[in-house]
C-alpha cells in the first residue's frame, strides 16, 4: 500500500492539462495592488466600481471559449465572495475591456455575465471590511466547449462546477486591496 500512495497522489494532482504559456495580465494590477477604480461604490466603499482591462494569451489548442472570474478568497463568508463572472467568451477573444462589467464597454459577442454572490450579474468592486486586506483573484479559464449549459441566473458555484468540468487550462493574477 505504501508504494501505491505516491502514485495515487500524482494521479490526484494531474487534473486538466495546463498549457505552457497560457497567461493573464491585468495592467491595473501590475504592481499587485487593487486600484480605487476597482473598489465598489456600495456597502460603505467609495470606489469607481469599474471592471479592469483583462488580457490573456497562449490559450491551449482546442480552446472553444473562456470564462473570466473575480474572486475574493478572504471575504468573511466562510466561502469567499464572487465579484464578477463572465461566461461563453468566444475562443478568438483575448481580452475584456475596462468597464465591460459595468456597461462602460461591450463584452465580446456571445459572452454573458452570470450572477455574482450578490445574486445579480455584473461587476461588483472590492469592499473588504475596514482594517482588512484581501487578495482579489482574476482567473481566465480556457474551455473545451463553446458555451456552458447554464441558466441565466446561474450561481458562481454552478459556473465553477461546470467550467471546471470543461477546463483545458487556467491562468490567474492576484491584487491585494484594503481600506
N, C-alpha and C positions, 0 to 999 in steps of 0.2 A: 504494500500500500504506500509506503514512504517513497518508493521510486515513481509511482504514478502521480503523486502530488505536484511536483514541479511541472510535469507535462500538462496536467489539468489546469494549473494556474496559467500557463502560457496560452492554452486554448481559451480560457476565460478573458484574457486580455486582447485576443485577436480582433474582435469586433469588425467594423467595416474597414475596408482597405482605404487608407488615407493616402491622398495624392501628394507626392513631393511637390513643394512649391505652391500649394493652394494657400493663399493668404488673404487677409482682410486688412484694410487700412482705414482709419478714421482720422483725417487730418486734424480735426479739433482736439483729438485725444493724443496727439503725437508726444506730448510731454507727460502723459499718464494722469492728467488732471481734468476732471469734468469742468466744463466751462459754464458760466452763468446762463448762456443761451439754452443749455440742455437741462436746466433745472425747471421744475414745474412752476406754474403761475397759479397754484392752488394749495390747499391744505397747509397754509402758513408760509409757503415759499413764494418768492417774488422773481423767479427766473423768466426767461423768454419762452420756455416750453416749445422749443424748435428742435425737430429731429435733425441729427447731424448728417453731413455728407459721408456716405459709406461707399468704399470701393473695394472690389475683390478681383483676384486674378489667379490663374493657374488651376482652374477647376479641372477635375479629372475627366478623362474620356468617358462618354456615356452620360454626362450630366444632362438632365432633361428640364430641371427647374431648380430654384433656390428658395430657401426660407431665411429670413433675417429676424433676429430677436434682440431685445434689450432686456436684461435680467439683473435684478439687484439681489444677489445671494445673501446679503446681510440684513435684509428687511426683517423687522421684528414680528414676523408672522409665523415662524416655525417652518416655513416652506419657501422663503424668498418672495420676490414680487416681480411679475412680468409687466414691464412698462411699454412694450411695443412688440407686435407680432405681425409680420408680413409674409404671406404665402403665395404660391403659384407665380413666382417671379420667373419670367421666361429664361430659358437656357442661354440666350445670347446677351442677356443683361450683365453688366459689370459694375453697376453702381445704383445707389439710391441718392438722389439729390437732396441737399439740405432743405428741410421743410416738407419733404414728401409725406411725412406722417401727420402733417397738420394742414394740408391743403395749400401750402406755400409753394409746392412743386408737385408735379404729377408723378404717380407711380408708373412703372413700365406697363405697357398694355397687357392686360390679363392678370396682373398682380392684384391682390386684395389684402386688406388688413382684417384680422380677426380680433376677437376680444382680448383686452388686457385683463389684469386682475381687478380692474375697476368695472368689469363686465360691459365695457364698450370698446369698439375698435378705435384706433388712432394712437398717436404718440402721447405719452404722459411722462413729462420730465421727472427728474430725480427730486426727492424731498425727504432726505433722511431726518430722523429726529435730531433736534438741536444737540450739539456736542458730540455727535457720532460721525464717523467717516465710513462710507460704504464703498464696496467695489461694484462697479457697473460694467456688465459684460455684454458686448455686442458680438453675436455669433452669426456667421453665414454658413448654412448647410447646403451642400450640393446634393441633389436628389436624383434618383434613377427614374422618377415618374414626372410627367409634365404638370400634373395637377394632383393636389391632395383631395381625397374624397371626404370633405369636411362640411358640416353645416355652417351657414353664415355666422352663427353665434358660438362657434367652437371656442372652448376654453383653451388657455395656453397649455394646460396639461395634455389635452387631447391633441393639440398641434404637435407637441413634443413627442407624444407616443407614436403618432402616425408618421411624422417626419423621421424619427429615429429608425423606424422600421424600413424606411426607404433611403437612408443616408448612404452616400458614397464617400463623403469627406466633410469635414467642418474645419472652420478657422475662426478664431476669436481674438478680440482685443479688449483690454480692461482699462478703465479710467476710475480713479478714486475721487469721490466727492463728499463734502461735508458742509455743515453750516453751524 
